[in-house]
Amino acid sequence: MLLATLLWSMAGVVTRHLQSAGSFEATFWRSFFNAVALLVLLAWLRGWRTLAATLRSGGATLWLSGACWSVMFTAFMVAITMTTVANVLVTMAIAPLVTALVARFALGHRLPARTWAAVLVAGAGIAWMYANEVAAADPRHLAGTAVALGVPIAAAINWTVIQKTGRGGTDLLPAVLIGAVGSCLVTLLPSVPFAATGADLALLGLLGVAQLAIPCLIAVAAARYLSAPEAALLSLLEIVFGVTWTWLGAGEVPGRHVLVGGALVIGALVANEALALRRLG
């Protein structure tokens, strides 16, 4: 899981070194290379016939999950080309709390007091970030942060749909492939005419394979041996790694409001998951 978060975290610093590819084109090529890599890896792991059979018979859950993955892939990459990496990663970090809220109202899951408290504190952190973007009168950063909200919302819907319908033995890993293909289709037309240089394509190929396809498979394997709180805590390292790499590799220094808002979000998440781990222990 540590390796997965380390690979996920390189998206920001690599994106900052793109030369000509715009938001939609960068999203298209990253998703394209991700789809190709996943197709090869899943065929190797499952076999072509099994993969094709799963795609044909996976049912609504598989395709709804794929749609959510498509939103996540697209919203993340578009957002990261519009605002700072720190803004995007901190906004994405609220995914576990958004999931808890959606599950509370959609599935009737009861939330412990610690989770309600974490939701309130993390919400205050995000509100602080948004308020400062509004005060700075920078519509692009504000819009980028708003687009980034699509990632935790789609992740929450994805998890809730899976929980509500039940896994039923369905292999849901091909949903990631469906999401990558969907992201390609959605961003194809806005990407024309293509402007990416050879260097851009190399960097976006690196993101598609090493930042998405491989860590997704690693995370799925790691999840079999980790409790949900352990996985959630370890996934927070993506924020630390991602902001650090962009700071050191692209000179993007996070603002004070991002540090304050991020501290509230991360602190709330760490406290919530640490208490959950203590209860499990």
Backbone as CSV, one residue per row, in Angstrom:
resi,resn,N_x,N_y,N_z,CA_x,CA_y,CA_z,C_x,C_y,C_z
1,MET,0.834,-1.201,0.000,0.000,0.000,0.000,0.875,1.260,0.000
2,LEU,1.999,1.204,0.682,2.931,2.339,0.652,3.454,2.583,-0.761
3,LEU,3.775,1.491,-1.452,4.258,1.630,-2.824,3.167,2.217,-3.715
4,ALA,1.913,1.776,-3.509,0.801,2.297,-4.305,0.634,3.801,-4.107
5,THR,0.674,4.260,-2.849,0.517,5.694,-2.585,1.686,6.490,-3.156
6,LEU,2.883,5.895,-3.119,4.050,6.577,-3.679,3.892,6.758,-5.187
7,LEU,3.393,5.739,-5.869,3.187,5.833,-7.313,2.050,6.799,-7.646
8,TRP,0.950,6.727,-6.888,-0.166,7.653,-7.125,0.272,9.112,-7.002
9,SER,1.183,9.366,-6.049,1.525,10.749,-5.693,2.342,11.484,-6.742
10,MET,2.844,10.782,-7.758,3.714,11.464,-8.720,2.948,12.203,-9.808
11,ALA,1.617,12.113,-9.805,0.830,12.744,-10.868,1.083,14.245,-10.966
12,GLY,1.086,14.928,-9.826,1.213,16.377,-9.827,2.524,16.868,-10.401
13,VAL,3.636,16.327,-9.911,4.942,16.822,-10.348,5.186,16.485,-11.816
14,VAL,4.732,15.317,-12.274,4.898,14.957,-13.684,4.055,15.879,-14.567
15,THR,2.813,16.150,-14.159,1.928,17.020,-14.940,2.515,18.417,-15.090
16,ARG,3.204,18.904,-14.073,3.772,20.251,-14.132,4.889,20.378,-15.162
17,HIS,5.380,19.261,-15.679,6.440,19.311,-16.678,5.935,19.066,-18.098
18,LEU,4.604,19.044,-18.267,4.056,18.937,-19.615,4.328,20.228,-20.393
19,GLN,4.565,20.106,-21.674,4.935,21.262,-22.489,3.744,21.891,-23.208
20,SER,2.935,21.077,-23.873,1.888,21.625,-24.734,0.498,21.050,-24.492
21,ALA,0.401,19.886,-23.884,-0.892,19.228,-23.705,-1.765,20.010,-22.736
22,GLY,-3.011,20.312,-23.154,-3.947,21.012,-22.290,-4.669,20.061,-21.362
23,SER,-5.638,20.581,-20.617,-6.337,19.795,-19.592,-6.965,18.532,-20.163
24,PHE,-7.799,18.691,-21.207,-8.521,17.545,-21.756,-7.597,16.591,-22.495
25,GLU,-6.616,17.135,-23.206,-5.704,16.250,-23.925,-4.845,15.449,-22.952
26,ALA,-4.368,16.089,-21.888,-3.588,15.366,-20.879,-4.424,14.259,-20.258
27,THR,-5.703,14.557,-19.994,-6.600,13.550,-19.430,-6.806,12.404,-20.408
28,PHE,-7.000,12.742,-21.686,-7.224,11.707,-22.698,-6.040,10.760,-22.785
29,TRP,-4.841,11.303,-22.919,-3.679,10.437,-23.108,-3.361,9.621,-21.856
30,ARG,-3.517,10.202,-20.681,-3.280,9.420,-19.463,-4.261,8.259,-19.380
31,SER,-5.536,8.525,-19.662,-6.545,7.474,-19.622,-6.316,6.443,-20.728
32,PHE,-5.866,6.902,-21.902,-5.596,5.984,-23.007,-4.494,4.993,-22.626
33,PHE,-3.377,5.515,-22.126,-2.279,4.628,-21.746,-2.671,3.739,-20.564
34,ASN,-3.493,4.266,-19.672,-3.996,3.472,-18.554,-4.848,2.316,-19.076
35,ALA,-5.733,2.604,-20.045,-6.604,1.569,-20.601,-5.793,0.471,-21.286
36,VAL,-4.796,0.866,-22.066,-3.958,-0.117,-22.761,-3.224,-0.994,-21.747
37,ALA,-2.637,-0.357,-20.724,-1.901,-1.118,-19.713,-2.826,-2.063,-18.949
38,LEU,-4.016,-1.573,-18.573,-4.959,-2.422,-17.852,-5.447,-3.581,-18.705
39,LEU,-5.673,-3.323,-19.987,-6.118,-4.388,-20.884,-5.087,-5.514,-20.926
40,VAL,-3.815,-5.139,-21.030,-2.741,-6.135,-21.070,-2.623,-6.853,-19.718
41,LEU,-2.621,-6.083,-18.636,-2.437,-6.677,-17.309,-3.613,-7.577,-16.918
42,LEU,-4.837,-7.124,-17.190,-6.006,-7.928,-16.844,-6.092,-9.184,-17.703
43,ALA,-5.717,-9.068,-18.965,-5.704,-10.248,-19.825,-4.675,-11.257,-19.328
44,TRP,-3.560,-10.745,-18.839,-2.517,-11.619,-18.292,-2.973,-12.270,-16.990
45,LEU,-3.635,-11.488,-16.132,-4.081,-12.010,-14.840,-5.312,-12.902,-14.945
46,ARG,-6.254,-12.517,-15.793,-7.537,-13.222,-15.874,-7.659,-14.121,-17.102
47,GLY,-6.924,-13.757,-18.163,-7.113,-14.443,-19.435,-8.119,-13.683,-20.284
48,TRP,-7.915,-13.681,-21.616,-8.771,-12.909,-22.505,-10.227,-13.349,-22.421
49,ARG,-10.454,-14.650,-22.383,-11.829,-15.152,-22.380,-12.555,-14.776,-21.093
50,THR,-11.869,-14.923,-19.973,-12.482,-14.575,-18.685,-12.784,-13.085,-18.617
51,LEU,-11.847,-12.265,-19.095,-12.053,-10.812,-19.094,-13.250,-10.443,-19.967
52,ALA,-13.320,-11.013,-21.163,-14.435,-10.716,-22.069,-15.760,-11.180,-21.463
53,ALA,-15.757,-12.350,-20.823,-16.981,-12.876,-20.205,-17.443,-11.978,-19.065
54,THR,-16.486,-11.461,-18.283,-16.836,-10.577,-17.174,-17.446,-9.276,-17.683
55,LEU,-16.879,-8.732,-18.748,-17.411,-7.491,-19.313,-18.819,-7.695,-19.878
56,ARG,-19.087,-8.893,-20.425,-20.408,-9.164,-20.989,-21.460,-9.415,-19.922
57,SER,-21.050,-10.075,-18.822,-22.039,-10.524,-17.825,-21.907,-9.821,-16.478
58,GLY,-21.093,-8.775,-16.417,-20.851,-8.122,-15.129,-22.062,-7.439,-14.536
59,GLY,-23.004,-7.053,-15.371,-24.233,-6.446,-14.877,-24.090,-4.968,-14.552
60,ALA,-25.158,-4.421,-13.957,-25.228,-2.980,-13.690,-24.144,-2.513,-12.733
61,THR,-23.835,-3.349,-11.731,-22.832,-2.932,-10.745,-21.488,-2.673,-11.395
62,LEU,-21.069,-3.566,-12.298,-19.781,-3.414,-12.974,-19.745,-2.121,-13.790
63,TRP,-20.824,-1.841,-14.527,-20.824,-0.680,-15.407,-21.034,0.627,-14.652
64,LEU,-21.815,0.583,-13.559,-21.929,1.778,-12.710,-20.595,2.095,-12.048
65,SER,-19.914,1.046,-11.585,-18.592,1.245,-10.998,-17.634,1.814,-12.033
66,GLY,-17.715,1.310,-13.268,-16.870,1.835,-14.340,-17.147,3.301,-14.622
67,ALA,-18.433,3.689,-14.583,-18.785,5.095,-14.797,-18.188,5.981,-13.711
68,CYS,-18.222,5.495,-12.478,-17.632,6.257,-11.372,-16.128,6.397,-11.548
69,TRP,-15.463,5.316,-11.959,-14.029,5.397,-12.222,-13.736,6.418,-13.321
70,SER,-14.603,6.459,-14.334,-14.417,7.411,-15.429,-14.470,8.850,-14.930
71,VAL,-15.437,9.138,-14.058,-15.535,10.480,-13.469,-14.292,10.795,-12.646
72,MET,-13.840,9.823,-11.867,-12.668,10.035,-11.013,-11.421,10.330,-11.845
73,PHE,-11.182,9.516,-12.886,-10.010,9.729,-13.735,-10.054,11.099,-14.408
74,THR,-11.234,11.458,-14.930,-11.367,12.704,-15.677,-11.282,13.924,-14.769
75,ALA,-12.045,13.910,-13.673,-12.078,15.064,-12.765,-10.709,15.328,-12.159
76,PHE,-9.985,14.259,-11.792,-8.675,14.451,-11.166,-7.716,15.170,-12.100
77,MET,-7.610,14.671,-13.333,-6.604,15.216,-14.238,-6.959,16.629,-14.687
78,VAL,-8.255,16.874,-14.945,-8.673,18.225,-15.326,-8.411,19.196,-14.181
79,ALA,-8.746,18.772,-12.952,-8.560,19.642,-11.783,-7.099,19.975,-11.552
80,ILE,-6.231,18.991,-11.735,-4.813,19.201,-11.410,-4.133,20.125,-12.426
81,THR,-4.781,20.311,-13.608,-4.239,21.271,-14.575,-4.842,22.659,-14.389
82,MET,-5.809,22.788,-13.463,-6.461,24.074,-13.237,-6.048,24.741,-11.924
83,THR,-5.663,23.936,-10.941,-5.326,24.494,-9.634,-4.114,23.762,-9.064
84,THR,-3.744,24.071,-7.839,-2.546,23.482,-7.266,-2.760,22.020,-6.906
85,VAL,-1.679,21.280,-6.882,-1.727,19.866,-6.499,-2.253,19.722,-5.074
86,ALA,-1.827,20.616,-4.190,-2.272,20.554,-2.798,-3.787,20.721,-2.697
87,ASN,-4.360,21.668,-3.434,-5.809,21.860,-3.434,-6.540,20.578,-3.829
88,VAL,-6.053,19.948,-4.899,-6.703,18.742,-5.414,-6.591,17.589,-4.424
89,LEU,-5.389,17.357,-3.898,-5.177,16.209,-3.024,-5.922,16.353,-1.698
90,VAL,-5.940,17.558,-1.149,-6.672,17.764,0.108,-8.171,17.566,-0.123
91,THR,-8.682,18.073,-1.247,-10.095,17.887,-1.561,-10.422,16.405,-1.727
92,MET,-9.553,15.670,-2.398,-9.759,14.235,-2.593,-9.720,13.449,-1.284
93,ALA,-8.999,13.978,-0.308,-8.810,13.253,0.950,-10.096,13.064,1.735
94,ILE,-11.139,13.840,1.405,-12.387,13.706,2.161,-13.229,12.526,1.680
95,ALA,-12.712,11.752,0.719,-13.473,10.635,0.151,-14.016,9.666,1.210
96,PRO,-13.217,9.241,2.216,-13.767,8.318,3.207,-14.943,8.909,3.983
97,LEU,-14.893,10.199,4.265,-15.969,10.831,5.020,-17.206,11.033,4.155
98,VAL,-17.002,11.392,2.875,-18.142,11.506,1.961,-18.805,10.148,1.788
99,THR,-17.987,9.097,1.699,-18.516,7.740,1.576,-19.351,7.371,2.794
100,ALA,-18.854,7.738,3.972,-19.594,7.436,5.201,-20.948,8.143,5.204
101,LEU,-20.964,9.395,4.741,-22.228,10.142,4.698,-23.209,9.544,3.682
102,VAL,-22.700,9.217,2.500,-23.571,8.635,1.470,-24.122,7.296,1.950
103,ALA,-23.269,6.480,2.566,-23.719,5.184,3.076,-24.736,5.357,4.198
104,ARG,-24.594,6.432,4.968,-25.548,6.683,6.054,-26.944,6.918,5.501
105,PHE,-27.054,7.726,4.446,-28.365,8.072,3.922,-28.883,7.077,2.883
106,ALA,-27.969,6.434,2.134,-28.406,5.496,1.096,-28.602,4.082,1.628
107,LEU,-27.776,3.696,2.593,-27.828,2.325,3.102,-28.284,2.228,4.545
108,GLY,-28.428,3.378,5.212,-28.864,3.363,6.600,-27.783,2.980,7.584
109,HIS,-26.500,3.044,7.160,-25.406,2.718,8.068,-25.318,3.768,9.175
110,ARG,-25.207,3.322,10.394,-25.058,4.259,11.511,-23.608,4.715,11.609
111,LEU,-23.440,6.020,11.845,-22.094,6.574,11.977,-21.782,6.834,13.440
112,PRO,-20.612,6.393,13.906,-20.223,6.699,15.281,-19.965,8.187,15.459
113,ALA,-19.979,8.629,16.701,-19.788,10.052,16.996,-18.457,10.562,16.468
114,ARG,-17.417,9.717,16.522,-16.091,10.140,16.057,-16.111,10.486,14.562
115,THR,-16.924,9.748,13.772,-16.987,10.010,12.336,-17.758,11.290,12.051
116,TRP,-18.853,11.528,12.802,-19.575,12.795,12.647,-18.658,13.971,12.961
117,ALA,-17.856,13.835,14.038,-16.923,14.905,14.402,-15.887,15.116,13.302
118,ALA,-15.390,14.007,12.727,-14.404,14.110,11.654,-15.005,14.788,10.424
119,VAL,-16.261,14.481,10.111,-16.940,15.110,8.974,-17.024,16.624,9.169
120,LEU,-17.374,17.054,10.380,-17.499,18.481,10.659,-16.152,19.207,10.565
121,VAL,-15.110,18.593,11.146,-13.789,19.228,11.130,-13.234,19.274,9.713
122,ALA,-13.337,18.160,8.989,-12.839,18.122,7.610,-13.628,19.102,6.735
123,GLY,-14.935,19.193,6.963,-15.757,20.146,6.220,-15.309,21.573,6.466
124,ALA,-14.928,21.863,7.700,-14.422,23.201,8.022,-13.117,23.478,7.278
125,GLY,-12.268,22.441,7.155,-11.008,22.607,6.432,-11.226,22.909,4.964
126,ILE,-12.156,22.165,4.324,-12.458,22.405,2.913,-13.093,23.784,2.733
127,ALA,-13.994,24.154,3.648,-14.644,25.467,3.572,-13.612,26.588,3.686
128,TRP,-12.635,26.393,4.552,-11.554,27.379,4.708,-10.796,27.557,3.394
129,MET,-10.495,26.450,2.726,-9.796,26.525,1.446,-10.635,27.249,0.402
130,TYR,-11.920,26.888,0.308,-12.797,27.526,-0.673,-12.943,29.021,-0.396
131,ALA,-13.108,29.389,0.870,-13.281,30.790,1.231,-12.084,31.622,0.807
132,ASN,-10.890,31.064,0.968,-9.693,31.801,0.587,-9.545,31.900,-0.926
133,GLU,-9.998,30.874,-1.657,-9.966,30.960,-3.121,-10.930,32.044,-3.611
134,VAL,-12.110,32.120,-2.978,-13.080,33.150,-3.337,-12.515,34.535,-3.019
135,ALA,-11.894,34.655,-1.838,-11.320,35.942,-1.434,-10.195,36.376,-2.370
136,ALA,-9.459,35.381,-2.906,-8.348,35.697,-3.809,-8.833,36.073,-5.203
137,ALA,-10.144,35.891,-5.459,-10.746,36.256,-6.746,-10.038,35.579,-7.918
138,ASP,-9.678,34.306,-7.721,-9.024,33.534,-8.775,-9.993,32.452,-9.242
139,PRO,-10.796,32.745,-10.279,-11.836,31.791,-10.690,-11.289,30.459,-11.162
140,ARG,-10.089,30.449,-11.749,-9.538,29.191,-12.250,-9.213,28.238,-11.105
141,HIS,-8.582,28.747,-10.047,-8.266,27.892,-8.897,-9.551,27.413,-8.215
142,LEU,-10.522,28.307,-8.111,-11.792,27.934,-7.479,-12.490,26.855,-8.305
143,ALA,-12.509,27.029,-9.629,-13.137,26.037,-10.499,-12.397,24.704,-10.433
144,GLY,-11.066,24.765,-10.372,-10.278,23.537,-10.279,-10.565,22.765,-9.011
145,THR,-10.698,23.490,-7.896,-11.020,22.835,-6.630,-12.421,22.245,-6.671
146,ALA,-13.354,22.940,-7.338,-14.719,22.424,-7.467,-14.737,21.156,-8.322
147,VAL,-13.971,21.140,-9.410,-13.885,19.943,-10.252,-13.304,18.777,-9.457
148,ALA,-12.316,19.073,-8.601,-11.691,18.017,-7.792,-12.697,17.342,-6.866
149,LEU,-13.753,18.061,-6.482,-14.787,17.461,-5.636,-15.480,16.279,-6.315
150,GLY,-15.416,16.243,-7.649,-16.011,15.125,-8.361,-15.368,13.799,-8.022
151,VAL,-14.083,13.822,-7.615,-13.373,12.576,-7.302,-13.923,11.907,-6.033
152,PRO,-13.960,12.601,-4.874,-14.507,11.941,-3.687,-15.992,11.620,-3.804
153,ILE,-16.751,12.441,-4.528,-18.184,12.159,-4.688,-18.382,10.894,-5.517
154,ALA,-17.648,10.780,-6.636,-17.753,9.580,-7.465,-17.258,8.348,-6.707
155,ALA,-16.195,8.511,-5.924,-15.678,7.386,-5.134,-16.712,6.923,-4.112
156,ALA,-17.399,7.877,-3.493,-18.417,7.530,-2.494,-19.584,6.790,-3.146
157,ILE,-20.029,7.260,-4.303,-21.129,6.597,-5.014,-20.703,5.199,-5.445
158,ASN,-19.477,5.086,-5.938,-18.942,3.799,-6.381,-18.993,2.776,-5.246
159,TRP,-18.449,3.128,-4.103,-18.402,2.210,-2.977,-19.810,1.878,-2.480
160,THR,-20.695,2.859,-2.451,-22.052,2.640,-1.960,-22.841,1.716,-2.893
161,VAL,-22.672,1.902,-4.206,-23.343,1.028,-5.174,-22.888,-0.417,-4.991
162,ILE,-21.578,-0.587,-4.810,-21.037,-1.934,-4.612,-21.593,-2.552,-3.335
163,GLN,-21.648,-1.753,-2.266,-22.166,-2.259,-0.997,-23.659,-2.595,-1.096
164,LYS,-24.415,-1.759,-1.789,-25.865,-1.939,-1.865,-26.260,-3.161,-2.689
165,THR,-25.563,-3.359,-3.816,-25.913,-4.465,-4.698,-25.246,-5.768,-4.295
166,GLY,-24.160,-5.645,-3.518,-23.425,-6.840,-3.130,-22.498,-7.274,-4.239
167,ARG,-21.358,-7.788,-3.866,-20.373,-8.193,-4.869,-20.863,-9.402,-5.659
168,GLY,-21.500,-10.358,-4.991,-22.075,-11.500,-5.682,-21.090,-12.288,-6.515
169,GLY,-19.815,-12.240,-6.150,-18.814,-12.992,-6.892,-18.350,-12.298,-8.163
170,THR,-18.913,-11.137,-8.504,-18.523,-10.422,-9.716,-17.133,-9.822,-9.564
171,ASP,-16.294,-10.024,-10.548,-14.957,-9.445,-10.553,-15.076,-7.985,-10.954
172,LEU,-14.809,-7.074,-10.023,-14.998,-5.645,-10.278,-13.725,-4.936,-10.743
173,LEU,-12.623,-5.655,-10.840,-11.405,-5.009,-11.308,-11.532,-4.519,-12.756
174,PRO,-12.249,-5.234,-13.652,-12.430,-4.694,-15.008,-13.184,-3.367,-15.045
175,ALA,-13.857,-2.987,-13.943,-14.528,-1.692,-13.902,-13.517,-0.561,-14.060
176,VAL,-12.291,-0.770,-13.576,-11.251,0.249,-13.732,-10.931,0.433,-15.213
177,LEU,-10.901,-0.673,-15.964,-10.681,-0.603,-17.414,-11.826,0.142,-18.094
178,ILE,-13.067,-0.160,-17.695,-14.232,0.539,-18.250,-14.112,2.034,-17.984
179,GLY,-13.686,2.393,-16.787,-13.528,3.797,-16.431,-12.486,4.497,-17.282
180,ALA,-11.376,3.804,-17.547,-10.317,4.395,-18.365,-10.803,4.630,-19.791
181,VAL,-11.507,3.642,-20.351,-12.043,3.789,-21.709,-13.079,4.911,-21.752
182,GLY,-13.945,4.964,-20.739,-14.948,6.021,-20.677,-14.326,7.399,-20.611
183,SER,-13.261,7.539,-19.829,-12.565,8.822,-19.727,-11.968,9.226,-21.074
184,CYS,-11.439,8.246,-21.808,-10.908,8.527,-23.152,-12.000,9.065,-24.070
185,LEU,-13.152,8.402,-24.060,-14.241,8.787,-24.953,-14.771,10.181,-24.626
186,VAL,-14.879,10.483,-23.329,-15.423,11.774,-22.906,-14.500,12.927,-23.290
187,THR,-13.198,12.693,-23.240,-12.235,13.781,-23.464,-11.653,13.800,-24.871
188,LEU,-12.061,12.874,-25.729,-11.478,12.809,-27.077,-11.757,14.065,-27.893
189,LEU,-13.019,14.413,-28.055,-13.367,15.575,-28.892,-12.806,16.886,-28.345
190,PRO,-12.909,17.139,-27.018,-12.324,18.391,-26.506,-10.802,18.460,-26.654
191,SER,-10.178,17.307,-26.938,-8.715,17.282,-27.065,-8.236,17.653,-28.460
192,VAL,-9.141,17.587,-29.433,-8.787,17.866,-30.828,-8.743,19.382,-31.061
193,PRO,-7.709,19.909,-31.769,-6.560,19.183,-32.344,-5.500,18.888,-31.280
194,PHE,-4.886,17.726,-31.389,-3.871,17.333,-30.416,-2.635,18.227,-30.524
195,ALA,-2.091,18.580,-29.364,-0.916,19.469,-29.357,0.241,18.899,-28.550
196,ALA,0.061,17.698,-27.974,1.093,17.115,-27.111,2.368,16.834,-27.891
197,THR,3.496,17.152,-27.289,4.799,16.842,-27.879,5.168,15.394,-27.557
198,GLY,6.258,14.926,-28.146,6.742,13.585,-27.842,7.075,13.436,-26.365
199,ALA,7.650,14.496,-25.782,7.973,14.463,-24.358,6.705,14.380,-23.511
200,ASP,5.673,15.115,-23.919,4.387,15.058,-23.211,3.822,13.639,-23.223
201,LEU,3.849,13.004,-24.394,3.306,11.651,-24.517,4.078,10.666,-23.648
202,ALA,5.388,10.850,-23.554,6.195,9.971,-22.699,5.794,10.138,-21.236
203,LEU,5.614,11.386,-20.803,5.225,11.647,-19.415,3.814,11.123,-19.124
204,LEU,2.891,11.326,-20.065,1.517,10.875,-19.865,1.425,9.353,-19.939
205,GLY,2.292,8.739,-20.756,2.372,7.281,-20.766,2.860,6.750,-19.428
206,LEU,3.838,7.455,-18.840,4.322,7.086,-17.507,3.205,7.161,-16.481
207,LEU,2.392,8.225,-16.556,1.277,8.367,-15.624,0.238,7.265,-15.826
208,GLY,-0.095,6.990,-17.085,-1.116,5.990,-17.358,-0.746,4.611,-16.869
209,VAL,0.525,4.253,-17.016,0.974,2.907,-16.642,1.405,2.838,-15.181
210,ALA,2.369,3.700,-14.812,2.985,3.582,-13.491,2.241,4.327,-12.393
211,GLN,1.436,5.356,-12.766,0.733,6.122,-11.738,-0.708,5.651,-11.560
212,LEU,-1.255,4.925,-12.544,-2.636,4.459,-12.437,-2.760,2.933,-12.479
213,ALA,-2.392,2.339,-13.618,-2.658,0.910,-13.816,-1.985,0.035,-12.765
214,ILE,-0.679,0.192,-12.598,0.063,-0.677,-11.675,-0.349,-0.459,-10.217
215,PRO,-0.402,0.800,-9.700,-0.799,0.955,-8.298,-2.244,0.521,-8.013
216,CYS,-3.134,0.604,-9.009,-4.504,0.114,-8.797,-4.490,-1.370,-8.489
217,LEU,-3.705,-2.135,-9.248,-3.612,-3.575,-9.017,-2.919,-3.866,-7.680
218,ILE,-1.896,-3.079,-7.362,-1.203,-3.262,-6.077,-2.162,-3.003,-4.914
219,ALA,-2.939,-1.934,-5.014,-3.857,-1.572,-3.936,-4.932,-2.635,-3.733
220,VAL,-5.435,-3.191,-4.839,-6.442,-4.248,-4.726,-5.855,-5.454,-3.999
221,ALA,-4.610,-5.802,-4.335,-3.959,-6.933,-3.670,-3.695,-6.633,-2.198
222,ALA,-3.246,-5.403,-1.896,-2.938,-5.032,-0.514,-4.189,-4.998,0.350
223,ALA,-5.320,-4.605,-0.247,-6.567,-4.480,0.504,-7.021,-5.806,1.098
224,ARG,-6.541,-6.906,0.536,-6.916,-8.224,1.066,-6.285,-8.481,2.432
225,TYR,-5.216,-7.764,2.749,-4.480,-8.020,3.991,-4.557,-6.879,4.991
226,LEU,-5.219,-5.773,4.623,-5.306,-4.604,5.506,-6.745,-4.369,5.924
227,SER,-6.924,-3.875,7.143,-8.256,-3.443,7.559,-8.570,-2.123,6.864
228,ALA,-9.852,-1.766,6.802,-10.242,-0.507,6.156,-9.560,0.702,6.794
229,PRO,-9.499,0.812,8.140,-8.797,1.960,8.736,-7.318,2.004,8.387
230,GLU,-6.664,0.833,8.337,-5.252,0.809,7.971,-5.057,1.313,6.544
231,ALA,-5.888,0.829,5.626,-5.776,1.253,4.234,-6.048,2.750,4.096
232,ALA,-7.044,3.255,4.842,-7.378,4.675,4.773,-6.236,5.544,5.287
233,LEU,-5.623,5.127,6.383,-4.507,5.899,6.933,-3.319,5.909,5.976
234,LEU,-3.001,4.758,5.419,-1.865,4.693,4.509,-2.118,5.502,3.238
235,SER,-3.378,5.523,2.779,-3.683,6.269,1.553,-3.486,7.773,1.735
236,LEU,-3.538,8.250,2.987,-3.313,9.676,3.246,-1.891,10.107,2.906
237,LEU,-0.982,9.139,2.839,0.395,9.480,2.490,0.493,10.041,1.077
238,GLU,-0.507,9.767,0.236,-0.492,10.340,-1.110,-0.460,11.863,-1.050
239,ILE,-1.162,12.442,-0.058,-1.162,13.902,0.075,0.232,14.395,0.442
240,VAL,0.841,13.751,1.425,2.174,14.160,1.871,3.186,14.007,0.746
241,PHE,3.190,12.833,0.107,4.116,12.592,-0.996,3.862,13.563,-2.151
242,GLY,2.582,13.693,-2.552,2.244,14.492,-3.723,2.621,15.958,-3.574
243,VAL,2.290,16.540,-2.416,2.627,17.955,-2.177,4.140,18.133,-2.109
244,THR,4.838,17.186,-1.477,6.297,17.274,-1.351,6.978,17.191,-2.711
245,TRP,6.574,16.212,-3.544,7.203,16.077,-4.868,7.000,17.340,-5.704
246,THR,5.789,17.904,-5.674,5.510,19.091,-6.476,6.258,20.302,-5.938
247,TRP,6.408,20.370,-4.624,7.161,21.446,-3.991,8.628,21.383,-4.419
248,LEU,9.216,20.173,-4.325,10.637,20.011,-4.635,10.903,19.960,-6.136
249,GLY,9.989,19.330,-6.900,10.258,19.101,-8.319,9.686,20.132,-9.260
250,ALA,8.752,20.981,-8.774,8.148,21.972,-9.668,8.054,23.350,-9.026
251,GLY,8.548,23.485,-7.800,8.544,24.785,-7.126,7.171,25.291,-6.754
252,GLU,6.191,24.394,-6.628,4.824,24.798,-6.298,4.646,24.750,-4.775
253,VAL,4.780,25.891,-4.153,4.707,25.972,-2.685,3.246,26.132,-2.264
254,PRO,2.729,25.246,-1.419,1.328,25.370,-0.978,1.117,26.626,-0.154
255,GLY,-0.023,27.285,-0.354,-0.335,28.499,0.392,-0.714,28.201,1.832
256,ARG,-0.736,29.250,2.659,-1.044,29.079,4.076,-2.442,28.522,4.278
257,HIS,-3.403,28.993,3.450,-4.770,28.508,3.610,-4.890,27.025,3.277
258,VAL,-4.058,26.546,2.325,-4.071,25.125,1.990,-3.475,24.307,3.137
259,LEU,-2.406,24.826,3.738,-1.782,24.120,4.853,-2.731,24.034,6.050
260,VAL,-3.428,25.135,6.328,-4.374,25.125,7.454,-5.557,24.195,7.166
261,GLY,-6.159,24.364,5.978,-7.287,23.510,5.608,-6.880,22.057,5.521
262,GLY,-5.706,21.800,4.947,-5.212,20.433,4.840,-4.942,19.808,6.201
263,ALA,-4.414,20.613,7.128,-4.152,20.099,8.474,-5.453,19.682,9.165
264,LEU,-6.516,20.466,8.961,-7.813,20.116,9.542,-8.350,18.822,8.944
265,VAL,-8.278,18.702,7.610,-8.790,17.505,6.938,-7.993,16.273,7.351
266,ILE,-6.670,16.352,7.253,-5.832,15.195,7.571,-5.928,14.837,9.050
267,GLY,-5.950,15.875,9.909,-6.078,15.614,11.344,-7.371,14.892,11.676
268,ALA,-8.467,15.324,11.050,-9.760,14.678,11.292,-9.746,13.232,10.837
269,LEU,-9.165,12.991,9.657,-9.112,11.634,9.122,-8.228,10.728,9.969
270,VAL,-7.060,11.227,10.353,-6.145,10.425,11.166,-6.788,10.069,12.501
271,ALA,-7.418,11.056,13.136,-8.058,10.791,14.433,-9.176,9.766,14.296
272,ASN,-9.985,9.908,13.247,-11.101,8.980,13.048,-10.606,7.553,12.805
273,GLU,-9.620,7.399,11.913,-9.145,6.065,11.578,-8.313,5.463,12.712
274,ALA,-7.567,6.312,13.443,-6.792,5.815,14.575,-7.712,5.266,15.671
275,LEU,-8.817,5.965,15.918,-9.794,5.469,16.902,-10.439,4.166,16.430
276,ALA,-10.666,4.070,15.113,-11.237,2.838,14.580,-10.255,1.681,14.728
277,LEU,-8.959,1.933,14.473,-7.952,0.907,14.653,-7.846,0.471,16.122
278,ARG,-7.924,1.456,17.008,-7.853,1.151,18.444,-9.015,0.263,18.863
279,ARG,-10.195,0.550,18.286,-11.363,-0.266,18.603,-11.204,-1.685,18.075
280,LEU,-10.617,-1.793,16.849,-10.389,-3.126,16.276,-9.380,-3.897,17.101
281,GLY,-8.365,-3.163,17.650,-7.335,-3.833,18.442,-7.861,-4.302,19.778
